[in-house]
């Protein structure tokens, strides 16, 4: 088959291809054999009718038309491979002859939207800000204070009024036009004042109350409050304070350190905290440096992305997010209801990231081509072994499933892109950290477009002994969950 790129306007191309008469005849014969197996003719067992009889019944013209329809996708796919094009939409096909003939070449033209050609900008030796990983004494102090709070003791504070930071137990109920509001009723509900488990307006009313006191006040429900159209309406709120407890923190000493951790002295505990924080900050700094280097390389390329490619990426991100919710026993519908977000708004919010994802993959693919990067069978095998270890399955069985589903080539593509990302990051030069005013979060590409950052994983927190504190229970006031969006394009194996 001979293929020619006839014209290109932006991301739309028109190609012309000619299928030789020999190729057309081969496709015709293949289709005829398939029809013989499928056709049922009285007097013959299925698939045993003479070829000549089937050909006579259907006619060469009909068989040829059917052949062209069945073979066109394959011919078009071969044409774009020959021309090195990456189509992102269905093509519009035009035959040169409306009625092709079996003994003549078949010519067709195809118009299709393709990914843009990438002209790489600077992608090696980029100067990228690197955040420091040093740990300040104040950060260690803050961790020690958190540990003290974890092991603090709650003691009754009956001789004074409630104040912020106290742990209180209360009964409360609310009514609207004389009717109770079911989601605002609880008994023996325990919460921390300032702990963000109760509405701030209610907490302000509790501050200054004494145990045994009851207070009534109007309370305007926030927008999005569950229970129909209650948001924005003012209810009659009654709260009865039953108990006030204050948290008494233990003194910081070697004895305390030995009681709450595996370390004998406070100094050892602080050193472990500093080491843990340092490892975490170093890991975060490396990840930020990697994301910034890739983002800068991508920013150095000007691309006009096809809208259909961005829409397709958004659809994939939405599918990934839906799957992640379902894996946790939730649903997209439930998430939208809980957050008050519409599907249209979610798609709009995902679009900028989708554009970055598509552009990043194009830039990495261009680096792969320029640098001649490849993924060997051994590297693919090692990747599969790593996946099998994570999934606790047998690597050979996993590889067979991946090959059968065609996903093994996606792994090979991911490895090549990882190598391209590594090349960009390893050649980057560490620059001074960004100032707080100018600092921003560089947008990272989907994980399948990036290699995992090299470096030690964040260390675990020092082992602490579990405090014997009683759990508080009660029905919390309804609040909108602040769920985070998460998309992940890493190749995974599905059974």
DRENROMAR-754759 format. One record per residue (C-alpha): residue in three letters; residue number from 1; z, x, y. Coordinates in pm, 1 decimal, always signed. Layout:
N
ALA	NUM	Z	X	Y;
...
***
This chain:
495
UNK	1	+0.0	+0.0	+0.0;
UNK	2	-97.7	+131.4	+341.7;
UNK	3	+129.2	+43.6	+634.8;
UNK	4	+78.7	+91.3	+1009.3;
UNK	5	+311.3	+26.7	+1302.6;
UNK	6	+81.0	-162.8	+1536.7;
UNK	7	+306.8	-223.3	+1837.1;
UNK	8	+668.0	-209.6	+1950.9;
UNK	9	+823.1	-393.9	+2243.3;
UNK	10	+1192.5	-322.6	+2279.0;
UNK	11	+1349.4	-407.4	+1944.8;
UNK	12	+1057.1	-620.2	+1826.1;
UNK	13	+789.1	-452.6	+1617.9;
UNK	14	+462.9	-564.4	+1463.2;
UNK	15	+340.0	-388.7	+1153.6;
UNK	16	+21.2	-426.3	+955.1;
UNK	17	+10.5	-364.7	+580.8;
UNK	18	-270.3	-362.3	+327.1;
UNK	19	-199.5	-432.1	-38.8;
UNK	20	-476.1	-276.9	-249.7;
UNK	21	-676.6	-492.6	-486.7;
UNK	22	-522.6	-301.3	-779.9;
UNK	23	-167.4	-376.8	-657.6;
UNK	24	-260.0	-739.9	-599.8;
UNK	25	-408.8	-767.2	-950.4;
UNK	26	-94.7	-609.5	-1100.9;
UNK	27	+128.6	-857.8	-915.9;
UNK	28	-102.9	-1141.5	-1026.3;
UNK	29	-78.7	-1041.7	-1392.0;
UNK	30	+299.1	-1008.7	-1371.9;
UNK	31	+331.0	-1354.8	-1220.3;
UNK	32	+93.0	-1500.1	-1478.1;
UNK	33	+307.7	-1365.9	-1762.3;
UNK	34	+615.0	-1524.0	-1600.6;
UNK	35	+435.4	-1858.1	-1574.5;
UNK	36	+335.6	-1840.3	-1940.3;
UNK	37	+703.1	-1803.4	-2035.6;
UNK	38	+807.3	-2088.8	-1809.5;
UNK	39	+527.1	-2338.8	-1875.0;
UNK	40	+560.0	-2609.5	-2138.9;
UNK	41	+231.4	-2719.5	-2304.8;
UNK	42	+228.6	-2984.5	-2577.6;
UNK	43	+154.2	-2836.2	-2919.6;
UNK	44	+291.5	-2494.6	-2837.6;
UNK	45	+639.9	-2352.3	-2858.3;
UNK	46	+793.6	-2255.8	-2522.1;
UNK	47	+632.5	-1936.7	-2395.9;
UNK	48	+371.9	-1926.1	-2677.1;
UNK	49	+78.9	-2095.3	-2504.7;
UNK	50	-234.7	-1875.6	-2472.1;
UNK	51	-262.8	-1693.4	-2139.9;
UNK	52	-617.8	-1815.7	-2091.8;
UNK	53	-507.7	-2180.2	-2130.5;
UNK	54	-227.8	-2141.1	-1872.6;
UNK	55	-464.7	-1965.6	-1635.4;
UNK	56	-724.3	-2240.5	-1679.9;
UNK	57	-469.6	-2517.2	-1620.6;
UNK	58	-319.1	-2364.1	-1306.7;
UNK	59	-630.0	-2202.6	-1163.1;
UNK	60	-658.1	-1853.1	-1020.9;
UNK	61	-631.3	-1979.4	-664.0;
UNK	62	-296.4	-2149.9	-728.1;
UNK	63	-160.7	-1857.8	-927.6;
UNK	64	-267.1	-1615.0	-656.0;
UNK	65	-101.7	-1823.5	-382.7;
UNK	66	+216.0	-1831.4	-592.1;
UNK	67	+189.7	-1454.8	-649.9;
UNK	68	+165.4	-1383.1	-278.5;
UNK	69	+465.4	-1604.3	-203.4;
UNK	70	+674.8	-1440.3	-477.4;
UNK	71	+572.5	-1083.1	-389.8;
UNK	72	+574.3	-1090.6	-9.9;
UNK	73	+944.4	-1001.0	+27.0;
UNK	74	+894.3	-691.7	-186.9;
UNK	75	+580.5	-586.8	-1.7;
UNK	76	+751.0	-632.9	+334.8;
UNK	77	+1056.9	-436.9	+216.8;
UNK	78	+831.5	-151.7	+105.6;
UNK	79	+648.3	-158.5	+440.3;
UNK	80	+964.3	-119.6	+649.6;
UNK	81	+1088.2	+159.0	+420.6;
UNK	82	+757.2	+342.5	+462.4;
UNK	83	+784.2	+311.8	+841.8;
UNK	84	+1156.5	+394.0	+855.4;
UNK	85	+1248.0	+62.8	+1020.5;
UNK	86	+1577.0	-125.4	+993.1;
UNK	87	+1506.1	-499.5	+1025.7;
UNK	88	+1791.8	-725.0	+1134.6;
UNK	89	+1624.8	-1064.2	+1106.2;
UNK	90	+1374.9	-1253.4	+894.3;
UNK	91	+1014.7	-1149.9	+966.4;
UNK	92	+727.0	-1371.6	+1073.2;
UNK	93	+444.0	-1307.3	+826.1;
UNK	94	+75.5	-1373.3	+893.4;
UNK	95	-197.4	-1329.4	+631.8;
UNK	96	-530.5	-1198.4	+756.4;
UNK	97	-710.3	-1431.8	+514.3;
UNK	98	-556.4	-1773.2	+467.3;
UNK	99	-706.9	-1783.6	+117.8;
UNK	100	-676.1	-1433.0	-31.4;
UNK	101	-911.8	-1323.6	-308.4;
UNK	102	-806.2	-1148.8	-626.6;
UNK	103	-1065.0	-870.2	-614.8;
UNK	104	-1008.9	-780.7	-248.7;
UNK	105	-724.0	-606.1	-63.3;
UNK	106	-467.6	-836.3	+93.4;
UNK	107	-377.2	-767.9	+455.3;
UNK	108	-78.5	-911.6	+638.0;
UNK	109	+98.4	-861.5	+968.5;
UNK	110	+474.1	-890.1	+1011.7;
UNK	111	+668.0	-931.8	+1336.5;
UNK	112	+1038.9	-862.9	+1311.7;
UNK	113	+1344.5	-759.0	+1514.6;
UNK	114	+1469.9	-413.6	+1419.7;
UNK	115	+1757.7	-187.7	+1512.2;
UNK	116	+1680.3	+24.4	+1819.0;
UNK	117	+1571.8	+384.8	+1792.8;
UNK	118	+1864.6	+613.4	+1870.4;
UNK	119	+1821.2	+915.2	+2095.4;
UNK	120	+2144.8	+1108.4	+2054.3;
UNK	121	+2330.9	+1232.7	+2356.6;
UNK	122	+2596.3	+1502.3	+2344.3;
UNK	123	+2804.4	+1462.2	+2029.8;
UNK	124	+2936.6	+1811.5	+1953.3;
UNK	125	+3186.5	+2012.1	+2155.0;
UNK	126	+3309.7	+1704.8	+2344.4;
UNK	127	+3622.1	+1755.3	+2555.9;
UNK	128	+3863.6	+1480.6	+2453.2;
UNK	129	+4219.4	+1415.4	+2580.8;
UNK	130	+4488.9	+1497.2	+2325.4;
UNK	131	+4826.6	+1333.4	+2354.9;
UNK	132	+5128.0	+1562.6	+2296.5;
UNK	133	+5342.5	+1513.7	+1988.0;
UNK	134	+5665.7	+1658.5	+2127.3;
UNK	135	+5976.3	+1445.0	+2084.8;
UNK	136	+6208.4	+1404.2	+2383.0;
UNK	137	+6586.9	+1393.8	+2347.9;
UNK	138	+6583.0	+1040.5	+2490.8;
UNK	139	+6365.4	+924.7	+2200.9;
UNK	140	+6611.8	+1065.1	+1948.1;
UNK	141	+6897.3	+902.7	+2140.7;
UNK	142	+6714.9	+568.3	+2126.9;
UNK	143	+6678.0	+594.8	+1748.0;
UNK	144	+7045.5	+679.3	+1709.2;
UNK	145	+7128.6	+377.5	+1923.8;
UNK	146	+6910.0	+153.6	+1705.3;
UNK	147	+7095.5	+283.2	+1401.5;
UNK	148	+7427.8	+208.1	+1569.6;
UNK	149	+7308.5	-145.7	+1640.2;
UNK	150	+7203.6	-182.3	+1279.8;
UNK	151	+7555.5	-98.8	+1166.3;
UNK	152	+7737.8	-277.0	+1446.3;
UNK	153	+8018.3	-517.7	+1358.3;
UNK	154	+8028.1	-874.9	+1485.6;
UNK	155	+8375.2	-973.9	+1611.3;
UNK	156	+8493.8	-1303.2	+1761.5;
UNK	157	+8500.4	-1316.1	+2142.9;
UNK	158	+8699.3	-1635.2	+2192.7;
UNK	159	+8873.8	-1524.7	+2510.1;
UNK	160	+8565.1	-1515.8	+2731.0;
UNK	161	+8240.3	-1696.1	+2806.9;
UNK	162	+7911.7	-1616.4	+2636.2;
UNK	163	+7697.2	-1338.7	+2781.1;
UNK	164	+7366.4	-1175.2	+2702.8;
UNK	165	+7381.1	-970.6	+2383.7;
UNK	166	+7634.8	-1200.5	+2218.6;
UNK	167	+7573.6	-1369.1	+1887.0;
UNK	168	+7646.5	-1740.6	+1911.7;
UNK	169	+7653.6	-2040.3	+1679.1;
UNK	170	+7565.3	-2379.7	+1822.3;
UNK	171	+7453.3	-2734.6	+1747.8;
UNK	172	+7173.4	-2875.8	+1958.7;
UNK	173	+6944.5	-3174.6	+1985.5;
UNK	174	+6695.3	-3312.5	+2232.5;
UNK	175	+6550.8	-3653.1	+2316.0;
UNK	176	+6254.3	-3785.5	+2509.3;
UNK	177	+6277.9	-4134.8	+2654.5;
UNK	178	+6574.1	-4196.7	+2428.2;
UNK	179	+6394.6	-4088.0	+2111.6;
UNK	180	+6503.4	-3768.7	+1926.7;
UNK	181	+6265.8	-3472.2	+1914.4;
UNK	182	+6277.0	-3362.2	+1549.9;
UNK	183	+6172.0	-3001.1	+1610.0;
UNK	184	+6461.0	-2955.0	+1853.5;
UNK	185	+6757.7	-3042.9	+1637.0;
UNK	186	+6980.9	-2805.3	+1436.9;
UNK	187	+7339.8	-2756.9	+1326.8;
UNK	188	+7525.9	-2426.7	+1304.3;
UNK	189	+7222.2	-2242.9	+1438.7;
UNK	190	+7308.8	-1874.7	+1489.4;
UNK	191	+7111.5	-1661.0	+1733.0;
UNK	192	+7146.2	-1362.9	+1964.6;
UNK	193	+7134.1	-1426.3	+2334.3;
UNK	194	+6835.9	-1224.4	+2447.8;
UNK	195	+6710.2	-1186.9	+2088.4;
UNK	196	+6398.8	-1399.7	+2150.5;
UNK	197	+6487.4	-1656.2	+1881.1;
UNK	198	+6562.7	-1932.6	+2128.2;
UNK	199	+6380.8	-2047.6	+2439.7;
UNK	200	+6479.3	-1825.7	+2737.9;
UNK	201	+6557.3	-2133.8	+2949.5;
UNK	202	+6807.3	-2253.2	+2686.0;
UNK	203	+6964.2	-1906.6	+2658.9;
UNK	204	+7025.2	-1905.1	+3034.6;
UNK	205	+7215.4	-2230.9	+3000.4;
UNK	206	+7430.2	-2091.2	+2716.7;
UNK	207	+7528.0	-1783.9	+2919.7;
UNK	208	+7860.8	-1867.9	+3081.1;
UNK	209	+7959.4	-2135.9	+2828.7;
UNK	210	+8286.9	-2114.0	+2636.7;
UNK	211	+8333.4	-2188.9	+2267.8;
UNK	212	+8383.6	-2563.5	+2221.7;
UNK	213	+8194.0	-2648.6	+2540.8;
UNK	214	+7895.2	-2887.0	+2551.0;
UNK	215	+7621.8	-2870.2	+2811.5;
UNK	216	+7342.3	-3117.6	+2889.9;
UNK	217	+7036.3	-3026.3	+3095.2;
UNK	218	+6667.1	-3112.5	+3137.6;
UNK	219	+6428.5	-2878.4	+2955.4;
UNK	220	+6050.5	-2869.4	+3003.2;
UNK	221	+5874.8	-2792.7	+2676.1;
UNK	222	+5618.1	-2510.9	+2690.1;
UNK	223	+5246.2	-2574.8	+2647.7;
UNK	224	+5141.5	-2566.5	+2284.6;
UNK	225	+5475.9	-2696.7	+2159.7;
UNK	226	+5419.5	-2847.6	+1812.8;
UNK	227	+5446.3	-3219.8	+1759.7;
UNK	228	+5146.6	-3374.9	+1928.1;
UNK	229	+5132.6	-3386.8	+2307.7;
UNK	230	+5490.6	-3277.7	+2382.4;
UNK	231	+5386.1	-2960.8	+2565.1;
UNK	232	+5470.8	-2981.3	+2935.0;
UNK	233	+5707.6	-3278.4	+2897.2;
UNK	234	+6072.7	-3265.6	+3000.0;
UNK	235	+6334.8	-3354.2	+2738.9;
UNK	236	+6706.2	-3428.6	+2755.8;
UNK	237	+6861.5	-3120.9	+2588.2;
UNK	238	+7221.0	-3111.2	+2460.0;
UNK	239	+7381.3	-2795.6	+2318.9;
UNK	240	+7731.8	-2753.3	+2182.7;
UNK	241	+7860.6	-2396.7	+2161.7;
UNK	242	+8080.2	-2350.0	+1854.6;
UNK	243	+8137.9	-1975.0	+1825.3;
UNK	244	+8084.9	-1654.9	+2022.5;
UNK	245	+8071.7	-1311.9	+1864.0;
UNK	246	+8014.9	-974.8	+2024.1;
UNK	247	+7865.1	-672.7	+1854.7;
UNK	248	+8098.5	-372.9	+1846.9;
UNK	249	+7909.9	-49.0	+1791.7;
UNK	250	+8061.4	+234.1	+1588.4;
UNK	251	+8137.8	+565.6	+1763.4;
UNK	252	+7880.3	+838.8	+1709.1;
UNK	253	+8030.1	+1116.8	+1498.1;
UNK	254	+7972.9	+1329.1	+1189.4;
UNK	255	+8173.8	+1078.8	+986.1;
UNK	256	+7958.9	+790.5	+1106.8;
UNK	257	+7639.0	+988.2	+1028.7;
UNK	258	+7759.9	+1054.8	+672.8;
UNK	259	+7848.6	+686.9	+624.9;
UNK	260	+7514.8	+544.6	+737.2;
UNK	261	+7274.9	+809.8	+607.0;
UNK	262	+7228.4	+1078.5	+344.7;
UNK	263	+7320.3	+1350.4	+595.9;
UNK	264	+7664.4	+1510.0	+628.9;
UNK	265	+7656.8	+1572.9	+1003.3;
UNK	266	+7526.0	+1408.0	+1317.1;
UNK	267	+7318.2	+1716.4	+1394.5;
UNK	268	+7137.7	+1690.9	+1060.2;
UNK	269	+7073.2	+1321.2	+1117.4;
UNK	270	+6931.1	+1388.8	+1463.3;
UNK	271	+6709.7	+1668.2	+1325.9;
UNK	272	+6571.2	+1433.4	+1062.0;
UNK	273	+6507.5	+1164.7	+1324.1;
UNK	274	+6330.1	+1421.3	+1544.0;
UNK	275	+6116.5	+1534.7	+1248.3;
UNK	276	+6026.0	+1177.3	+1157.9;
UNK	277	+5935.0	+1087.4	+1515.0;
UNK	278	+5734.9	+1409.7	+1551.0;
UNK	279	+5532.9	+1340.7	+1237.0;
UNK	280	+5461.9	+987.9	+1353.6;
UNK	281	+5358.4	+1099.7	+1702.3;
UNK	282	+5138.5	+1376.4	+1560.4;
UNK	283	+4965.5	+1126.8	+1331.9;
UNK	284	+4916.0	+879.9	+1617.9;
UNK	285	+4787.3	+1160.8	+1842.0;
UNK	286	+4535.8	+1269.6	+1577.6;
UNK	287	+4418.0	+911.6	+1529.0;
UNK	288	+4384.4	+860.7	+1903.2;
UNK	289	+4197.0	+1190.2	+1939.0;
UNK	290	+3959.1	+1089.4	+1660.2;
UNK	291	+3894.1	+745.9	+1808.4;
UNK	292	+3839.8	+894.4	+2154.7;
UNK	293	+3594.6	+1158.5	+2026.7;
UNK	294	+3387.5	+898.1	+1842.7;
UNK	295	+3399.2	+661.8	+2139.9;
UNK	296	+3279.4	+939.5	+2373.5;
UNK	297	+2990.7	+1031.4	+2143.0;
UNK	298	+2891.1	+664.5	+2126.5;
UNK	299	+2919.9	+626.2	+2506.1;
UNK	300	+2671.7	+913.0	+2545.5;
UNK	301	+2399.1	+698.9	+2386.7;
UNK	302	+2230.5	+413.6	+2572.3;
UNK	303	+2128.4	+133.2	+2336.6;
UNK	304	+1995.7	-218.0	+2381.5;
UNK	305	+2140.4	-392.7	+2078.8;
UNK	306	+1959.5	-692.5	+1927.7;
UNK	307	+2164.8	-1006.9	+1975.8;
UNK	308	+2109.6	-1108.5	+1614.2;
UNK	309	+2267.5	-780.2	+1495.3;
UNK	310	+2577.1	-841.9	+1706.6;
UNK	311	+2603.6	-1201.5	+1584.8;
UNK	312	+2577.6	-1084.6	+1225.7;
UNK	313	+2855.3	-831.4	+1283.5;
UNK	314	+3077.6	-1097.6	+1439.3;
UNK	315	+3020.5	-1319.9	+1135.0;
UNK	316	+3120.1	-1032.5	+905.9;
UNK	317	+3433.2	-959.6	+1111.3;
UNK	318	+3528.2	-1326.7	+1100.0;
UNK	319	+3482.0	-1332.5	+722.7;
UNK	320	+3697.0	-1020.0	+683.4;
UNK	321	+3971.7	-1169.3	+900.9;
UNK	322	+3963.1	-1496.0	+707.6;
UNK	323	+3993.1	-1305.8	+379.4;
UNK	324	+4289.8	-1105.7	+509.4;
UNK	325	+4466.3	-1428.3	+606.3;
UNK	326	+4397.4	-1586.4	+268.3;
UNK	327	+4529.8	-1275.2	+92.8;
UNK	328	+4861.9	-1342.3	+269.5;
UNK	329	+4861.1	-1708.7	+174.2;
UNK	330	+4744.6	-1828.8	+516.5;
UNK	331	+4421.0	-1981.1	+641.5;
UNK	332	+4194.9	-1943.3	+941.7;
UNK	333	+4247.3	-2308.9	+1031.1;
UNK	334	+4624.8	-2262.3	+1022.4;
UNK	335	+4600.8	-1948.1	+1234.5;
UNK	336	+4390.7	-2123.9	+1498.3;
UNK	337	+4631.9	-2418.0	+1505.8;
UNK	338	+4937.0	-2191.5	+1535.5;
UNK	339	+4790.4	-1974.4	+1812.1;
UNK	340	+4614.8	-2253.9	+1997.8;
UNK	341	+4295.5	-2049.5	+1995.5;
UNK	342	+3956.5	-2207.4	+1933.4;
UNK	343	+3699.6	-2066.4	+1692.3;
UNK	344	+3459.2	-2028.6	+1985.4;
UNK	345	+3712.7	-1821.5	+2179.9;
UNK	346	+3782.1	-1605.0	+1875.0;
UNK	347	+3410.8	-1533.2	+1837.5;
UNK	348	+3388.5	-1450.8	+2208.1;
UNK	349	+3685.0	-1213.9	+2178.5;
UNK	350	+3532.6	-1040.9	+1875.8;
UNK	351	+3190.3	-986.7	+2034.8;
UNK	352	+3272.5	-671.2	+2241.0;
UNK	353	+3421.1	-501.7	+1932.8;
UNK	354	+3122.7	-613.2	+1725.0;
UNK	355	+2890.3	-443.5	+1975.0;
UNK	356	+3094.2	-122.8	+1947.7;
UNK	357	+3088.0	-141.7	+1566.8;
UNK	358	+2709.6	-179.4	+1550.3;
UNK	359	+2648.2	+91.4	+1808.8;
UNK	360	+2888.4	+331.4	+1635.7;
UNK	361	+2715.7	+290.9	+1300.8;
UNK	362	+2376.6	+352.2	+1463.0;
UNK	363	+2503.0	+671.4	+1629.8;
UNK	364	+2663.1	+796.6	+1307.7;
UNK	365	+2342.3	+722.3	+1114.9;
UNK	366	+2147.3	+919.1	+1374.8;
UNK	367	+2386.9	+1212.6	+1333.1;
UNK	368	+2340.2	+1188.7	+955.4;
UNK	369	+1963.3	+1211.0	+999.5;
UNK	370	+1979.3	+1492.3	+1255.1;
UNK	371	+2225.5	+1702.3	+1056.9;
UNK	372	+2078.8	+1620.4	+714.3;
UNK	373	+2411.2	+1499.2	+576.4;
UNK	374	+2421.7	+1379.6	+215.5;
UNK	375	+2675.2	+1236.7	-29.3;
UNK	376	+2664.3	+1396.1	-372.9;
UNK	377	+2729.8	+1212.5	-698.4;
UNK	378	+3048.5	+1417.9	-732.5;
UNK	379	+3171.8	+1299.7	-391.9;
UNK	380	+3092.5	+939.3	-480.2;
UNK	381	+3277.8	+982.7	-809.5;
UNK	382	+3580.9	+1125.1	-630.9;
UNK	383	+3575.9	+832.5	-388.2;
UNK	384	+3566.3	+584.4	-677.4;
UNK	385	+3854.2	+766.8	-847.2;
UNK	386	+4057.2	+740.3	-527.9;
UNK	387	+3980.8	+368.6	-501.8;
UNK	388	+4077.4	+320.0	-866.1;
UNK	389	+4410.0	+496.8	-810.8;
UNK	390	+4490.3	+274.2	-513.6;
UNK	391	+4391.4	-37.0	-706.7;
UNK	392	+4565.6	+84.7	-1023.4;
UNK	393	+4255.5	+39.1	-1235.8;
UNK	394	+4039.1	+258.1	-1457.9;
UNK	395	+3785.2	+460.9	-1259.1;
UNK	396	+3494.6	+433.3	-1506.4;
UNK	397	+3530.9	+56.3	-1531.0;
UNK	398	+3548.7	+34.6	-1152.4;
UNK	399	+3235.9	+248.8	-1113.3;
UNK	400	+3046.3	+27.1	-1356.7;
UNK	401	+3141.4	-283.6	-1157.7;
UNK	402	+3040.3	-117.6	-831.5;
UNK	403	+2704.7	-10.6	-971.6;
UNK	404	+2639.8	-352.9	-1121.0;
UNK	405	+2710.0	-522.3	-786.1;
UNK	406	+2507.5	-265.5	-589.8;
UNK	407	+2812.0	-159.3	-389.2;
UNK	408	+2797.3	+201.1	-508.0;
UNK	409	+2530.3	+272.7	-245.6;
UNK	410	+2759.4	+129.1	+19.4;
UNK	411	+3014.5	+390.9	-85.4;
UNK	412	+2752.5	+662.1	-55.7;
UNK	413	+2665.2	+535.0	+291.4;
UNK	414	+3032.3	+532.1	+389.6;
UNK	415	+3078.8	+892.2	+274.5;
UNK	416	+2780.8	+1004.5	+482.0;
UNK	417	+2917.2	+824.6	+786.8;
UNK	418	+3259.2	+976.6	+726.7;
UNK	419	+3096.4	+1320.4	+727.9;
UNK	420	+2916.4	+1243.4	+1053.6;
UNK	421	+3243.0	+1128.1	+1211.1;
UNK	422	+3422.1	+1440.5	+1084.3;
UNK	423	+3151.1	+1659.1	+1235.4;
UNK	424	+3199.0	+1497.1	+1576.5;
UNK	425	+3579.8	+1513.2	+1564.1;
UNK	426	+3611.8	+1866.6	+1424.9;
UNK	427	+3382.4	+2006.1	+1692.7;
UNK	428	+3564.6	+1826.0	+1974.1;
UNK	429	+3777.2	+2031.4	+2212.3;
UNK	430	+4132.0	+1923.0	+2294.9;
UNK	431	+4169.9	+1840.0	+2661.7;
UNK	432	+4474.9	+1753.0	+2873.9;
UNK	433	+4628.5	+1410.7	+2805.5;
UNK	434	+4523.1	+1120.8	+3021.8;
UNK	435	+4754.9	+1014.7	+3300.4;
UNK	436	+4937.1	+688.0	+3246.4;
UNK	437	+4742.5	+517.9	+3525.0;
UNK	438	+4402.6	+618.4	+3384.4;
UNK	439	+4483.5	+603.6	+3019.0;
UNK	440	+4318.2	+332.2	+2817.9;
UNK	441	+4273.9	+251.2	+2455.9;
UNK	442	+3938.0	+379.4	+2331.2;
UNK	443	+3773.4	+124.7	+2110.0;
UNK	444	+3747.3	+246.0	+1752.7;
UNK	445	+3467.2	+151.4	+1517.8;
UNK	446	+3519.0	-33.6	+1193.8;
UNK	447	+3690.2	+174.4	+932.6;
UNK	448	+3379.5	+202.4	+720.2;
UNK	449	+3217.2	+387.9	+1010.4;
UNK	450	+3493.4	+644.1	+1031.2;
UNK	451	+3655.5	+894.6	+803.8;
UNK	452	+4029.3	+889.7	+756.1;
UNK	453	+4198.1	+1119.5	+1002.3;
UNK	454	+4315.2	+1445.7	+852.3;
UNK	455	+4680.0	+1530.3	+878.6;
UNK	456	+5020.1	+1453.4	+735.1;
UNK	457	+5113.7	+1087.2	+713.4;
UNK	458	+5403.3	+964.3	+920.0;
UNK	459	+5733.2	+1054.9	+758.6;
UNK	460	+5973.8	+789.1	+641.0;
UNK	461	+6286.2	+699.5	+831.7;
UNK	462	+6602.6	+871.1	+715.5;
UNK	463	+6761.5	+688.6	+426.8;
UNK	464	+7037.9	+472.5	+564.3;
UNK	465	+7306.9	+287.5	+382.7;
UNK	466	+7268.4	-86.4	+406.7;
UNK	467	+7533.6	-248.8	+628.5;
UNK	468	+7736.0	-525.8	+472.4;
UNK	469	+7667.7	-772.6	+750.8;
UNK	470	+7658.4	-1145.3	+683.8;
UNK	471	+7319.0	-1309.9	+735.5;
UNK	472	+7293.8	-1585.1	+990.7;
UNK	473	+7089.7	-1889.3	+903.6;
UNK	474	+6965.0	-2187.4	+1093.3;
UNK	475	+6651.0	-2362.1	+1206.6;
UNK	476	+6491.3	-2161.3	+1486.8;
UNK	477	+6334.3	-2331.0	+1781.3;
UNK	478	+5959.8	-2359.0	+1732.0;
UNK	479	+5754.7	-2082.4	+1887.8;
UNK	480	+5390.7	-1982.1	+1867.2;
UNK	481	+5343.8	-1690.5	+1623.7;
UNK	482	+5185.0	-1388.7	+1783.8;
UNK	483	+4955.8	-1300.1	+1495.9;
UNK	484	+4727.8	-1002.4	+1547.7;
UNK	485	+4359.2	-997.3	+1465.7;
UNK	486	+4260.4	-749.4	+1204.0;
UNK	487	+3921.7	-663.9	+1076.1;
UNK	488	+3836.2	-405.0	+825.0;
UNK	489	+3492.7	-305.4	+710.3;
UNK	490	+3597.4	-54.0	+450.9;
UNK	491	+3419.1	-95.7	+120.1;
UNK	492	+3652.1	-261.3	-128.1;
UNK	493	+3603.9	-361.5	-487.4;
UNK	494	+3622.2	-728.3	-579.7;
UNK	495	+3666.7	-838.9	-936.9;
***
